Amino acid sequence: MVLLTYLVEAVLLLTFGIILANILVETGAFGRLSRFTRPLCRISGLSEASTTAILAIFLNPTAGKALYAGLYHDRKVEKDEIVPTLVMSTFPVVLGESLFRVHLPAAIVLLGPVIGTLHVFLNLFSSFLQLIGALFYMRVIRRKETLQGSCGTGENSRIKISFTRDAVSRGFRKAWPQLRRIIPVTVIAVLAFTVLTIYGVMDLIGLLFQPVLGAIGLPGESSTALLAQILRSYAGYAVVASLVATGTLVLKTALVTLLIGSMMVITLIYLRYTLPLNLSLFGKFGIKITGISYTCSMVAKLITLGLVQLVL
């Protein structure tokens, strides 16, 4: 029953987001967003389409990705821009989840003001490292190529928004091929992940992170918090809070436990959601996108983890 509920919610949200994104493109509303992203375009060396896609991903990650994939298939963005753009988009997505949803209040309430605020800050810092790394790649490693690009002349900002029946109809028609690719892959991925879970994928992921736990020297009770965090972030917060209250964990070990827990959660998200979505949107190229994005995320988390170990 839980699986069926999740599957229905996922399909409905995907369908709504993708249709809405295509309607916004066809009505001209998406083009007007470019004036807000032009400074990032100049700083990053990305095309105007890519930086506008970052804003779209911030507003709705799934719909924004689908829209960006459409630009890629229409050859409106270079292939080499895709990965840096998606890596950069991690920061605004995490920022939005932290400030404009329940993440920050829940963390403060469950973990306390000090640990809760620091935990959210470390998540933001980790995603900011990915943004800086992608900017470095675009401006230094790909410097000659990006200098040839242009951020446009503001033509998009003068496009009239027209919510006519014809424009909305075009949006629906354009969304249909994307939905035919994405929905079946999503359903198959959810079912496959459920089977893998039954056969112990949770235990396997736990084993992958076991060397990290041993090297850091966390107490055995931390494994309870990690398991709870995999199942539900707020459950993990509650377990960590109880371990802090009993003196089992202190500030440093609590933050380290939460960071490792977030790494395990990210791994599950990539397996269950990101990989199948990228495959459905970008084809075989989606495997490369997922691999590089996941590596960047883990490296940023490890750097953050190292800084916590050194500073606290």
C-alpha positions in Angstrom: 0.0 0.0 0.0 2.8 2.4 0.8 4.5 1.5 -2.4 1.3 2.1 -4.4 0.8 5.5 -2.7 4.3 6.6 -3.4 4.1 5.5 -7.0 0.8 7.3 -7.6 2.2 10.5 -6.0 5.4 10.3 -8.0 3.6 9.8 -11.3 1.1 12.6 -10.6 3.9 15.1 -9.6 6.0 14.2 -12.6 3.1 14.6 -15.0 2.0 17.9 -13.5 5.5 19.3 -13.4 6.4 18.4 -16.9 3.2 19.6 -18.4 3.5 22.9 -16.5 7.1 23.4 -17.6 6.2 22.9 -21.3 3.2 25.2 -21.1 5.4 27.9 -19.6 7.9 27.5 -22.5 5.2 27.7 -25.1 3.4 30.7 -23.6 6.7 32.6 -23.3 6.7 32.8 -19.5 9.9 30.8 -19.3 11.8 33.1 -21.6 11.0 36.1 -19.3 12.9 34.4 -16.5 16.2 34.9 -18.3 16.6 38.5 -17.1 16.9 37.1 -13.6 19.7 34.7 -14.5 21.8 36.8 -16.8 24.3 37.7 -14.1 24.9 34.0 -13.4 25.3 33.5 -17.2 28.1 36.1 -17.3 29.8 34.7 -14.2 29.6 31.0 -15.1 30.2 31.0 -18.8 27.0 28.9 -19.3 24.6 29.8 -22.0 21.5 31.8 -21.2 19.3 28.7 -21.7 21.3 26.7 -19.1 21.3 29.4 -16.4 17.5 29.9 -16.9 17.1 26.1 -16.5 18.9 26.4 -13.1 16.1 28.8 -12.0 13.5 26.4 -13.4 15.1 23.5 -11.4 15.1 25.7 -8.3 11.3 26.2 -8.7 10.6 22.6 -9.5 13.5 20.1 -9.8 11.8 17.5 -11.9 10.0 19.8 -14.3 13.1 22.0 -14.6 15.2 18.9 -15.5 12.6 17.8 -18.0 12.6 21.3 -19.6 16.4 21.3 -19.7 16.4 17.9 -21.4 14.0 19.3 -24.0 16.5 22.1 -24.7 19.3 19.5 -25.0 17.3 17.3 -27.4 16.4 20.4 -29.5 20.2 21.3 -29.6 19.7 24.6 -27.9 22.4 23.8 -25.3 25.8 22.2 -25.7 26.3 18.7 -24.3 29.3 19.9 -22.3 27.1 22.3 -20.4 24.7 19.7 -19.1 26.7 18.3 -16.2 28.1 21.6 -14.9 24.6 23.1 -15.0 23.0 20.3 -13.1 25.9 20.3 -10.5 25.4 24.0 -10.1 21.7 23.6 -9.6 22.3 21.5 -6.5 22.9 24.7 -4.4 19.7 26.6 -5.2 17.7 23.3 -4.7 19.2 22.7 -1.3 18.8 26.4 -0.4 15.1 26.3 -1.4 14.6 23.1 0.6 16.3 24.5 3.6 14.8 28.0 3.8 11.4 27.8 2.0 10.3 24.3 3.2 10.2 22.6 6.6 13.8 21.4 6.6 15.3 24.3 8.7 12.4 24.6 11.2 12.3 20.8 11.7 16.0 20.5 12.2 16.0 23.3 14.8 13.0 21.9 16.6 14.2 18.3 16.7 18.0 18.8 17.0 18.0 22.1 18.9 19.1 25.5 17.7 22.9 24.9 17.7 23.1 21.4 16.1 20.0 22.0 13.9 21.4 25.3 12.5 24.9 23.9 12.0 23.5 20.8 10.2 21.5 22.9 7.7 24.5 25.2 7.3 26.8 22.3 6.5 24.4 20.9 3.9 24.3 24.4 2.3 28.1 24.6 2.5 28.5 21.1 0.8 26.2 22.1 -2.1 28.0 25.5 -2.3 31.2 23.6 -2.8 29.7 21.9 -5.8 28.6 25.2 -7.2 32.1 26.6 -6.8 33.6 23.5 -8.4 31.4 23.7 -11.4 32.1 27.4 -11.8 35.9 26.6 -11.6 35.5 24.0 -14.3 33.6 26.3 -16.6 35.7 29.4 -16.1 39.2 27.8 -15.9 39.2 24.4 -17.6 36.8 25.4 -20.4 37.9 29.0 -20.5 38.5 29.3 -24.2 35.1 27.8 -25.1 33.0 29.8 -22.6 34.5 33.1 -23.6 33.0 32.6 -27.1 29.5 32.3 -25.6 27.0 35.0 -25.2 24.4 35.7 -22.5 22.0 37.2 -25.0 20.9 40.8 -25.5 17.7 40.7 -23.5 15.5 39.6 -26.4 13.8 36.9 -24.2 12.8 39.5 -21.6 10.8 41.3 -24.3 8.8 38.2 -25.3 5.1 38.7 -24.7 3.5 36.1 -22.4 0.5 34.7 -24.2 -1.7 32.1 -22.3 -3.8 31.3 -25.4 -5.6 28.0 -26.0 -3.2 27.3 -28.9 -0.1 27.9 -26.7 -1.4 25.7 -23.9 -2.3 23.0 -26.4 1.3 23.1 -27.8 2.6 22.7 -24.3 0.5 19.6 -23.8 1.6 18.1 -27.1 5.3 18.8 -26.4 5.0 17.3 -22.9 3.5 14.0 -24.2 6.8 12.5 -25.7 8.6 13.4 -22.5 5.9 11.7 -20.4 6.1 8.6 -22.6 9.8 8.3 -21.8 9.8 9.3 -18.2 6.7 7.7 -16.6 7.4 4.0 -17.7 11.1 4.3 -16.5 10.0 5.8 -13.2 7.4 3.0 -12.5 10.0 0.3 -13.4 12.7 2.0 -11.3 10.4 2.2 -8.2 9.4 -1.4 -8.6 13.0 -2.5 -9.1 14.1 -0.5 -6.1 11.4 -2.2 -4.0 12.6 -5.6 -5.0 16.2 -4.6 -4.2 15.2 -3.3 -0.8 13.5 -6.6 0.0 16.7 -8.4 -0.9 18.9 -6.2 1.3 20.0 -3.1 -0.6 19.7 -1.1 2.6 22.2 -3.4 4.3 24.5 -3.2 1.3 24.6 0.6 1.4 25.2 0.5 5.1 28.2 -1.8 4.5 29.6 0.7 1.9 29.7 3.4 4.6 31.0 1.1 7.3 34.7 1.9 6.7 33.9 5.6 7.1 32.2 4.9 10.5 35.1 2.9 11.6 37.7 5.4 10.5 36.0 8.2 12.3 35.4 6.2 15.4 31.7 6.9 16.0 30.0 5.0 18.8 27.9 2.0 17.8 24.7 3.7 18.8 25.2 6.0 15.8 24.2 3.2 13.5 20.6 3.4 14.9 20.5 7.1 13.9 21.8 6.3 10.5 19.2 3.7 9.8 16.5 6.0 11.0 17.8 8.8 8.8 17.7 6.5 5.8 14.0 5.7 6.5 13.1 9.3 7.2 15.2 12.3 7.8 13.1 13.6 10.7 13.3 10.1 12.4 17.1 10.4 12.2 17.0 13.8 13.7 14.9 12.5 16.6 17.3 9.6 17.3 20.4 11.9 17.1 18.6 14.3 19.5 18.0 11.5 22.0 21.6 10.3 21.8 22.8 13.9 22.4 20.4 14.2 25.4 21.9 11.0 27.0 25.4 12.1 26.4 26.2 9.4 23.8 26.9 12.0 21.2 28.4 15.4 21.5 28.2 18.3 19.0 31.0 17.0 16.8 29.9 13.3 16.7 26.3 14.4 16.2 27.2 16.5 13.2 29.4 13.8 11.8 26.6 11.2 12.2 24.1 13.5 10.4 26.6 14.1 7.6 27.2 10.4 7.0 23.5 9.8 7.2 22.9 12.4 4.5 25.5 10.7 2.3 23.6 7.4 2.7 20.3 9.2 1.9 21.8 10.8 -1.2 23.0 7.4 -2.3 19.5 6.0 -2.0 18.0 9.0 -3.8 20.4 8.6 -6.7 19.6 4.9 -7.0 15.8 5.2 -6.6 15.1 8.6 -8.3 18.0 10.4 -10.0 19.4 7.6 -12.1 16.1 6.5 -13.7 15.0 10.1 -14.2 18.3 11.0 -15.9 18.1 7.9 -18.1 14.6 8.7 -19.2 15.5 12.3 -19.9 18.9 12.1 -21.4 19.2 8.5 -22.6 22.6 6.8 -22.1 24.2 10.2 -21.4 22.1 10.1 -18.2 24.4 7.5 -16.8 27.4 9.8 -17.1 25.4 12.7 -15.7 24.4 10.7 -12.7 27.9 9.3 -12.1 29.6 12.7 -12.2 26.9 14.4 -10.1 27.0 11.7 -7.5 30.8 11.8 -7.3 30.7 15.6 -6.9 28.1 15.3 -4.1 30.1 12.7 -2.2 33.4 14.6 -2.6 31.8 17.8 -1.3 30.3 15.8 1.7 33.7 14.3 2.4 35.4 17.7 2.4 32.7 19.0 4.7 33.2 16.0 6.9 36.9 16.6 7.0 36.5 20.2 8.0 34.1 19.3 10.8 36.8 16.8 12.1 39.5 19.5 12.0 37.6 22.5 13.3 35.4 21.0 16.1 
